């Protein structure tokens, strides 16, 4: 099992380390298959008109059911949004379907996603990016941060 996992990680790493700066702008938001609500949130909350190269390549990978992906890119390339956007898209689709079928928004306190981070600093940074995106979406989606500390 370890050798299979290691081989997949190395294959993914080889794929993502092509020498291209991942911060380079790639697809315009209108060229993507993102939901209109997500595009509007990215425009209004982040001032985006384009996705970065790494986002254009990684978001479709994370949107596949049961998919696993390894994304390696430099700081500031937009990696956090690579997995936050697919989570938001999934929640939007689920909530839109419930609203359409019942006429009422989903009123629940169920945990929909869990994101694990290795440090408190990265946890807080990721949570802030998620909050910024989710605040701009039409449903009342929240972010909660839980972390351990030695102090």
C-alpha positions in Angstrom: 0.0 0.0 0.0 2.8 2.4 0.9 4.6 1.9 -2.4 1.4 2.5 -4.4 0.7 5.7 -2.4 4.3 6.9 -2.8 4.2 6.2 -6.5 1.0 8.2 -6.9 2.4 11.1 -4.9 5.6 11.1 -7.0 3.5 11.0 -10.2 1.4 13.9 -9.0 4.5 15.8 -8.0 6.0 15.3 -11.4 2.8 16.5 -13.0 2.6 19.7 -10.9 6.3 20.7 -10.9 6.6 21.5 -14.6 8.6 24.7 -14.0 5.7 27.0 -14.8 5.0 29.7 -12.2 1.6 28.6 -10.7 0.7 32.2 -9.9 0.5 32.9 -13.6 -3.1 33.8 -14.5 -4.8 31.1 -16.6 -8.5 30.8 -17.3 -10.9 33.7 -17.0 -13.7 33.0 -14.6 -16.1 33.0 -17.6 -14.1 30.3 -19.2 -14.5 28.0 -16.2 -17.3 25.6 -15.4 -17.7 27.2 -11.9 -21.3 28.0 -10.8 -22.3 31.6 -11.4 -22.7 32.2 -7.6 -19.0 31.1 -7.2 -17.8 33.3 -10.0 -19.7 36.3 -8.5 -18.2 35.6 -5.1 -14.7 35.4 -6.5 -15.2 38.6 -8.4 -16.8 40.5 -5.5 -14.9 39.2 -2.5 -11.4 38.6 -4.0 -11.5 40.9 -7.0 -10.7 38.0 -9.3 -11.2 38.0 -13.0 -9.0 34.9 -13.6 -8.0 31.7 -11.8 -4.3 31.0 -11.4 -2.7 28.2 -13.3 -2.7 25.9 -10.3 -6.4 26.6 -9.6 -7.4 25.9 -13.2 -5.7 22.5 -13.0 -6.5 21.5 -9.5 -10.1 22.5 -9.0 -11.5 20.0 -11.5 -9.4 17.2 -9.7 -11.0 18.0 -6.4 -14.5 18.2 -7.8 -14.4 14.5 -8.9 -16.3 12.3 -6.4 -13.8 10.4 -4.2 -10.8 12.0 -5.8 -7.5 12.5 -4.1 -4.9 15.0 -5.3 -1.5 16.3 -4.3 -1.0 19.9 -5.2 2.4 21.5 -4.8 2.9 25.1 -5.6 4.6 28.1 -4.2 3.2 30.4 -1.5 0.6 32.8 -2.8 -0.4 30.6 -5.8 -4.0 30.1 -4.5 -3.7 26.5 -3.3 -6.3 27.1 -0.5 -9.0 28.0 -3.0 -8.1 24.9 -5.0 -10.0 22.8 -2.3 -12.2 25.5 -0.8 -14.0 26.3 -4.1 -15.0 22.6 -4.8 -16.3 22.4 -1.2 -18.4 25.6 -1.7 -19.6 24.3 -5.1 -20.8 21.1 -3.6 -22.6 22.9 -0.8 -24.2 25.3 -3.3 -25.5 22.4 -5.4 -26.9 20.6 -2.4 -28.5 23.6 -0.9 -29.9 24.7 -4.3 -31.5 21.3 -4.8 -33.0 21.3 -1.3 -34.4 24.8 -1.9 -35.8 23.8 -5.3 -37.4 20.6 -3.9 -38.8 21.9 -0.6 -39.0 25.7 -1.0 -36.9 26.0 2.1 -33.2 26.5 2.6 -31.3 23.7 4.4 -31.5 24.5 8.1 -28.9 22.3 9.8 -25.8 22.4 11.9 -24.3 19.3 10.3 -20.6 19.4 9.6 -20.3 19.4 5.8 -16.5 19.4 5.4 -13.3 19.1 7.5 -10.0 20.6 6.4 -6.9 19.6 8.3 -3.9 21.8 8.5 -0.5 21.2 10.0 -0.1 24.5 11.9 -2.3 27.0 13.7 -1.2 29.8 11.4 -2.1 27.8 8.2 -5.4 26.9 9.8 -6.3 30.5 10.5 -5.2 31.6 7.0 -7.3 28.8 5.3 -10.3 29.6 7.5 -10.1 33.3 6.6 -10.0 32.5 2.8 -13.0 30.1 3.3 -14.9 32.8 5.3 -14.3 35.4 2.7 -15.7 33.1 -0.1 -18.6 31.7 1.9 -19.8 35.2 3.1 -20.4 36.1 -0.6 -22.5 33.0 -1.3 -26.3 33.0 -1.1 -26.5 30.5 1.7 -25.6 30.9 5.4 -22.5 28.7 5.4 -20.1 29.0 8.3 -16.5 28.2 9.1 -15.4 26.9 12.5 -11.8 26.6 13.6 -10.6 24.0 16.1 -7.0 23.6 17.0 -4.8 22.4 19.7 -2.2 24.6 21.4 0.6 24.0 23.9 0.3 27.5 25.5 
